Amino acid sequence: MAEKKKILAYLIVKKKGEEATRFPLHSETTVTIGRSRKNNLCLLDAGSSRKHALIEIGYYKFLIKDAGSRNGLLVNGEKCREAKLEHDDIVQVGAYILTFKHIGTEVKEEMRKVKTLNQYQAKQNILSRLFGDSFDGPEPPTKQIAMSTLDEAFTEAAAQKSAVLQGLEHSADVYPLEREKTLLGPKGIPFVADEGKGKCGIKWDGESHVLLVSADNTINVKVNGKPVKRRKALKVEDRIRIGESRFVYRLDEKFRKKLY
């Protein structure tokens, strides 16, 4: 049986307007951070690159590295390619603030508060308080990385009432989708055109929003990097390219806060 990885540290994950959550860091592992669902810690924010950063974890060393991000990695307010993390260091990834907490340091503080505690008891108390009574089992769930929670909550009613297209270049550009059909172009959601011609729009088909393109379309239309010929059912966090513009399909911010 493989040796169980120990929780040596954790990140407090916080975005303005959202409840803070905790992400455990296990011994002898590498944690990837970014916008893609393939990351260990997925941060749903336009300012976060698909793969933004990674943390290499040993028993005594925690090294965070920039993974080629678009906006860079900030540690304690300074831009860097890599840095050794210390207790209470603050990492910024897009709009998210990650506060690094070292279990060993917290154990010492716990032992000072209650002099009768030994190191083992102090650690159990801390882990139980942070991650619940099941911390010795599988990795505790954290709301920030539980994409299944978002998918399960993404019901037909929620999608129809709350779905938007948000610009990836300018996250302040948010376009609510109409109940029935939304056009893309001069009479609808604007985009920077390429040399192609044709029409496209987003329609509610009774179960999901579907991206539709005309049969004669030559505009560059892609979802998650793959060309769309006629139609494509959309899922939360799908990346959409129309001409030279890029969007992300998601629930509006007010509704998303209710899921976390």
C-alpha positions in Angstrom: 0.0 0.0 0.0 1.3 3.4 -1.0 2.3 5.7 1.9 -0.4 8.3 2.5 0.6 11.9 1.8 0.6 14.1 4.8 -1.0 17.6 4.9 1.9 19.9 5.5 0.3 23.2 4.7 -2.8 24.8 3.1 -3.9 27.8 1.2 -6.7 30.1 2.2 -8.4 30.9 -1.1 -10.4 34.1 -1.2 -12.0 36.3 -3.9 -13.8 39.5 -3.1 -17.4 38.9 -2.5 -16.9 35.1 -2.1 -16.5 33.0 1.0 -12.9 31.9 1.7 -12.1 28.2 1.4 -9.1 26.1 2.2 -7.0 24.0 -0.1 -4.7 21.3 1.5 -1.1 20.9 0.4 0.3 17.4 0.7 3.8 16.2 1.1 5.9 15.3 -2.0 3.4 16.5 -4.5 3.1 19.2 -7.2 -0.1 21.4 -7.3 -1.1 23.2 -10.4 -3.1 26.4 -10.3 -5.1 28.1 -13.1 -8.3 28.6 -14.9 -8.5 25.2 -16.6 -10.4 22.4 -14.9 -7.4 20.2 -15.4 -5.6 22.0 -12.6 -5.6 20.8 -9.0 -6.8 24.2 -7.9 -9.1 25.7 -10.5 -9.7 29.5 -10.1 -12.6 30.7 -12.2 -11.4 34.2 -13.1 -10.5 35.9 -16.4 -7.3 37.2 -14.9 -6.0 33.7 -14.3 -4.2 31.9 -17.1 -5.3 28.4 -18.1 -2.2 27.1 -16.3 -1.0 30.0 -14.1 1.4 28.6 -11.5 2.5 25.5 -9.7 3.7 24.7 -6.2 6.4 22.1 -5.7 6.0 20.6 -2.2 8.7 18.8 -0.2 8.8 18.1 3.5 10.6 21.4 4.3 10.3 23.4 1.2 7.4 25.0 -0.7 8.3 26.5 -4.0 5.8 28.4 -6.1 6.7 29.0 -9.8 5.1 31.0 -12.6 3.9 28.5 -15.3 4.0 31.0 -18.1 1.0 33.0 -17.0 -0.3 36.0 -19.1 -0.6 38.4 -16.1 2.3 37.2 -14.0 2.7 35.8 -10.5 2.6 38.1 -7.5 4.0 37.0 -4.1 3.7 39.5 -1.3 2.9 42.2 -3.9 6.1 41.6 -5.9 6.1 40.0 -9.4 8.4 37.0 -9.6 9.1 33.9 -11.6 9.5 31.7 -8.4 9.6 32.1 -4.7 10.0 30.0 -1.5 6.7 30.2 0.4 6.8 31.0 4.1 4.0 31.1 6.7 1.4 33.9 6.0 2.9 34.7 2.5 0.3 36.1 0.1 0.0 35.0 -3.5 -2.2 36.8 -6.0 -3.6 35.0 -9.1 -6.0 37.2 -11.0 -8.6 38.4 -8.6 -7.9 35.6 -6.1 -5.8 36.0 -3.0 -4.1 32.8 -1.7 -2.7 33.0 1.8 -0.1 30.3 2.6 -0.3 28.6 6.0 2.3 26.2 7.3 0.9 23.5 9.6 4.1 23.2 11.5 4.1 26.8 12.4 0.5 26.6 13.5 1.2 23.5 15.6 3.8 25.4 17.6 1.4 28.3 18.1 -1.3 25.8 19.3 1.1 24.2 21.7 2.0 27.5 23.2 -1.6 28.3 23.9 -2.2 25.0 25.6 1.0 23.8 27.3 -0.4 20.3 28.0 -0.7 19.5 24.2 1.9 17.5 22.5 2.8 18.0 18.8 0.5 15.1 17.6 -2.5 16.3 19.5 -2.0 19.9 18.3 -1.8 18.8 14.7 -5.0 16.7 15.0 -6.8 19.6 16.5 -5.7 21.9 13.7 -6.5 19.5 10.9 -9.9 18.6 12.4 -10.8 22.3 12.7 -9.7 23.1 9.2 -10.9 20.2 7.2 -13.4 18.4 9.4 -13.4 15.0 11.1 -12.7 13.2 7.7 -9.3 14.7 7.1 -7.6 11.3 7.5 -9.6 9.9 4.6 -9.6 11.1 1.0 -8.6 14.6 0.2 -11.1 16.9 1.8 -13.4 18.7 -0.7 -12.9 22.4 -1.2 -15.5 24.5 -2.9 -13.0 26.3 -5.2 -11.9 23.1 -6.9 -15.2 21.2 -6.8 -16.2 21.8 -10.4 -18.8 19.0 -10.0 -20.6 21.3 -7.6 -20.9 24.0 -10.2 -22.0 21.5 -12.9 -24.6 19.9 -10.7 -26.0 23.4 -9.8 -26.0 24.4 -13.4 -29.7 23.4 -13.9 -31.8 24.3 -16.9 -33.5 27.1 -15.0 -30.3 28.6 -13.8 -28.7 28.5 -17.3 -31.7 30.0 -19.0 -32.1 32.9 -16.4 -28.5 33.6 -15.5 -26.1 32.7 -18.3 -23.9 35.4 -19.8 -21.0 35.8 -22.2 -18.0 37.6 -20.5 -15.2 39.1 -22.5 -11.8 37.5 -21.8 -9.8 40.5 -22.9 -12.1 42.9 -20.9 -13.7 41.0 -18.0 -16.0 44.1 -17.4 -17.7 43.3 -20.7 -20.6 41.0 -19.6 -23.5 40.3 -22.0 -26.7 38.6 -20.6 -28.2 36.1 -23.0 -31.8 36.6 -24.0 -34.3 34.0 -23.0 -34.8 32.7 -26.6 -32.1 33.9 -29.0 -29.1 36.3 -28.9 -27.4 37.4 -32.1 -23.6 38.1 -32.3 -22.6 41.1 -34.4 -23.9 44.6 -35.1 -27.5 43.8 -33.8 -26.4 41.9 -30.8 -23.2 41.0 -28.8 -20.4 42.9 -30.6 -17.2 41.2 -31.7 -14.1 42.1 -33.7 -14.7 40.6 -37.1 -12.1 38.8 -39.2 -12.2 38.5 -43.0 -15.0 35.9 -42.9 -18.7 36.3 -43.6 -21.8 34.7 -42.1 -24.1 34.8 -39.2 -24.0 33.3 -35.7 -26.0 33.5 -32.5 -26.8 31.7 -29.3 -30.2 30.1 -28.8 -31.9 28.3 -25.9 -33.1 24.9 -27.1 -35.1 23.9 -24.0 -32.2 22.2 -22.3 -29.1 24.3 -22.9 -27.7 27.3 -24.8 -26.5 26.3 -28.2 -24.1 28.3 -30.4 -25.4 28.4 -34.0 -23.6 29.4 -37.2 -25.0 29.8 -40.6 -24.3 27.2 -43.4 -22.3 29.7 -45.4 -20.3 30.9 -42.4 -16.6 31.6 -42.9 -16.0 33.6 -39.7 -13.6 32.0 -37.3 -15.9 30.4 -34.7 -14.4 28.0 -32.1 -15.3 26.6 -28.7 -12.5 25.5 -26.5 -10.1 25.7 -29.5 -12.2 23.5 -31.8 -14.0 24.9 -34.9 -17.8 25.0 -34.8 -19.4 24.1 -38.2 -23.2 24.4 -37.5 -24.0 24.1 -33.8 -22.4 23.5 -30.4 -24.2 23.0 -27.0 -22.5 25.2 -24.4 -21.3 24.2 -21.0 -20.2 26.5 -18.1 -16.7 27.9 -18.6 -16.6 27.1 -22.3 -14.2 29.4 -24.1 -15.7 30.9 -27.3 -13.9 32.6 -30.1 -15.9 34.7 -32.6 -13.7 36.4 -35.2 -10.9 38.1 -33.3 -12.9 38.3 -30.0 -12.9 35.8 -27.1 -15.6 35.1 -24.6 -16.4 32.7 -21.7 -19.8 31.3 -21.2 -20.7 31.3 -17.5 -23.3 32.1 -14.9 -23.5 35.8 -13.9 -21.4 36.7 -10.8 -24.4 37.2 -8.5 -25.7 33.7 -9.1 -22.3 32.1 -8.9 -21.8 33.5 -5.4 -24.7 31.4 -4.3 -23.0 28.2 -5.4 -19.9 28.7 -3.1 
